[in-house]
Amino acid sequence: MSKWTRPVPLSYHSHARLRGTNTVNVPNEFSRVVKLTNAVLDRKFNTAAEKNELEALAKRFDIAKIRAFTLEYIITEKTDSPGAYDLVATIKSDVVKFVVDGKDESVNIDENFDVVLLTEDMARNNYEQLRDFDIEIFGADRMVDVGEIAAQYLSLCIFM
């Protein structure tokens, strides 16, 4: 298991998902922690799940198997909101949802998503403007787990 933990939201607000607040710690199967500094801004990153991460994600989602899971992303600073960032990402995955009579029920996922990254105060103070966006809260340490965000989107893709 990874030493990192994933946030588990205890509440959702309107259409916006406020993650990172009101959380309990549980193991994170696909942790890719990024510190929001100039060194990571405006650069494209690619990462892929290792075999043990694929197995752990399949167990987390209660599905037969995940054959592959990749994440490509870029983080940019929002020009209209200093201190806030946009995470624009693509996930790709080959998922076996279940096996019946030896036949796989599988799905190939190729999905784009974007998330606004900001502090809890920024989210609270701008709730009305942000309610139609997916939001990830980061703390004073400016750390964001883009792997966990991607895993949550993978879950949505599998079950929708």
N, C-alpha and C positions, 0 to 999 in steps of 0.2 A: 504494500500500500504506500501511496505517496505521503510525504509529511505534510502536504498542503491539504486544506479542507475546502469544501465547496459551501457557499452560502445556500441555505434553504429558506426561501421566502415564507413568511408566516401570513402575509396578506398581500393582496393585489389591489391596485387603485385604478378604477375605470379601465381605459384601454392601455394605460401605461403600466409597465411592470417595473416596480421599484425593487431592484435586487441589491443585496449587500447590506440591507438594514433589517433589524429584527430577525436575526438568524441564529441557528444552532449549528454546531460543527459536525459534519459527517465527512467520511473519506471522499476525496476527489479522484476520479478515475482518469481524467485527462487534463491535468493541470499544466497551463502555460502562462505563468505569471509574468506580467510586463509592468515595469515602472514607467509611468508617464513622464518622460523627459524628452528633450530635443533629440537625443540619440535614436529614439524609436519613431519619431514623427515623420510622416511623409515617405516612409520606406515600406516596401512590400515584403511581407514575411510569409513563409510556407512551413508547415509542420505536418507530420503524419503520426498517427497513433501506432505505438508499438504493440506487439502481439498480446502482452499482458494487459495493456490498456483496452484493446479491443474486447478481450474476454471480460474484463471488469465492466465495461460499458454495456455489453450484452446482458450481463447479470443484473446490472442496475435497471435496465429497461425491460427486463424479463422477456427477452426474445432469444431465439435459437442461436444466432451468431451474427457478428459484424465482421465481414471479410476485410474491409478497408475503411479508413476514415481520415480525410485530409482537411486541413484548414489553411486558407490563404486569406491574409488580411492586411489592411493598412489603417493606421490611425492618423488623423489630421486634427489640428486645432480648429475649433469653430471660430470663424472670423467675427461673427456677430455676438459671441459670448466668450470673452476671455476666461480661461480656466476650464472651459468645457471642451470636449473632444468628440469627434465622430469616429466610430469603429465601423468600417465597411469590410464585409467578409464574404467568402464563399466556402461552403462546406460541400464535400463530395463523400459519398459513402455507398458501399455495397452491403446491404443488410438482408439477412434471412430472418423474417419475422417468426416463422414456425415451419415445422416439417410435418406433413401428413402423408401417410403411406409411402414414405421414402421420397416424396417430392417436396422441394423447397418452395415456400411462398416468399419470394424475395422482391426487393425493390432497390432500384438505383436512385440515389439522391444526389441532386446537383442544385443547390439552393443558395441564393444570395440573401444577405440580411445586413441591416445597419442598426447600430445602437448608439445612443447619446451617452457619453461618459461624463459624469459630473459629481460634485460634492453633494452631500445630503442637504446642505443649506441652499444650494442653487436649485435643487429639485423642489424643495419646499417653497421657495420664493417665486418659482416660475411654473408652478403646477399647471395652471390653466393653459399656458402655451405649450406645455410638454405632454399633455395627457394622451395625445395620439401617437406618441413615440415610445419605443422600447428604451428603457433607461437602465443604466448600471451605475450604482453609487460607488465612489471610491473615497477612501479616507485620507487622512493627513499624510500617510506614507505614499500616496499616489500609486498604489499597486492595484492592478486589475488582472483577473484571471481570464484571459481570452479563451483559453481551452474550456473552462467551465461554461462560459457563455455559448461557445460553439456546441458543447454537449447538450445544453438545454435546447438549442435550436434543432439539433439532430433528433432529440426526443419528440419535438413537435412534428417534425417531418415524418417520422416513423408512424405516429399514431393519428395523423390527420388524413 
